Each structure stands twice: as structure tokens, then as C-alpha cells.
């Protein structure tokens, strides 16, 4: 009958956002990095103090000789750096305060003693994504414990659903912007390769010139090739390291959430 339909809803469903802070629009980051890279290329690397009779006299002038591909590669490199720092801040906020392992152990100890209030206090102290999922599960735990309408199987299913919804709310925010970093692992290398090929074309054109090869054009082409190769490799390597590092961090958080969520559901199932 309608009067017997459960009125309790999972707490996580009422939440509208994640506890993880971070940059939502990566396009603005890329645009800002491009402006910075272009200014560096034009006003610093291309400054006359780095040249003598059109020839570079230091590293900055040599970088300028890398051509128009250089600011593009610098944009990609700066984007990787900015998004890596952003992910560090975001994942640090998701981790919360203190050790995740100690927090999980503390919540398990409270559940063993059926001390839901004590576990909730631990969540308030810890904060972060793991604590948010646990807090939602504990609220649902208390509601299911007080519910006299649903069967045990329905209560366990409701509790399981709460944990899954709370986890699903946190995971996308943890992984935000990482697909862009993953893309830059390949894109940086390919753009660097493009600059290398263009530089080598200029070099061969200088060698093919009638009479003695133009040493200026030859050196310019080689500089363009090597500078773009260096920036491309640096961008790809840094992006790979950053992506794998933060993916591992997220996996550890996911494991902690799964572990404590499973413990809460199994504890309820065993004690009711």
C-alpha cells in the first residue's frame, strides 16, 4: 500500500556538489598560458639584447630561433605545470586532514562499538572526499537503523546505494583535468616533432642553395629543430609523470572509499 512506501532517501542524493576544489574551465587555463608564452617569446626571447648581428648570443636567443612552434610548445608545457599544481591542491583537499589509513581504522573501530556519533566526529575532523562519503553513509546508517518500515534487505540495499551515489559524486571531481594532461603527453611530443621536421626542412634548404651553403639559414634550421625537440620531449615527459602520479593518488583514495564503504554496509548487515 502507499502508506507503506519508504520515505527515506539516501542522503547523498541531496548533495549537489563535490568537496573537491579545482579549476572547472581548463580552456581559460590554456588561453592564459598561451598569452604568457606569447609574451615571453616576443618580449623576452626575442629581445635585441639576446642577439648580435642577427645571431643569438645566449640560450634565450637560441630558443627564439626555434620559430613560431616554440610559443605553442611553451603553452602546452605551461598548461601541464598549471594543471599539475591545480590537481595537487585539489587532491590534497580531497584527502583531508591527517592520515587516510588512521581515519579508516578509526571509523572501523567506532563501527565495531556501534559508535556512530564517534565516527561522525572523525568525519568532521578529517574532511575531504573520503570523509564526505563516510559521513553520507553513516547518516544513512542511522536512518536505516531507526526505520521500522523497510526490511533488512531493503535497508542494506539503501545503504549500499547511498555509498555508491556519494562515491560517484566525488570521483569525477578527483579526475577533473587529468584527461587534458593525458592528451598533452602525446600532443606535446607530436607538436615538438612537427617543429623538428620544419627545422630540418630549413636546414636542407640551406644546404641545397646554389654555391656555398648559407650558414645562417643552416644554423637557424638546426636551432629550430633542436629547440622544438627539447620542448616537445620535456612537455611529454612531464605530462606522463604528472598523469601517472595523480592517477596513483586517486586510486589510493578510491581504495580507501571502497574499503570503508564496504565495512559500513557489512557492519550494518551483521548487526541487524
Secondary structure, DSSP 8 states (H G I E B T S, - for coil): -GGGS-----GGGG--S-S----S-HHHHHHHHHHHHHHIIIIIIT-GGGEETTEE-SHHHHHHTT-THHHHHHHHHHHHHHHHHHHHHHHHHHH-SS-HHHHHHHHHHHHHTT-HHHHHHHHHHH-HHHHHHHHHHHHHHHHHHH-SSS-HHHHHHHHHHHHHHHHHHHHHHHHTTHHHHHHHHHHHHHHHHHHHHHHHHHHHHHHTSSSS--HHHHHHHHHHHHHHHHHHHHHHHHHHHHHHHHHHHHHHHHHHHHHHHHHHHHHHHHH-
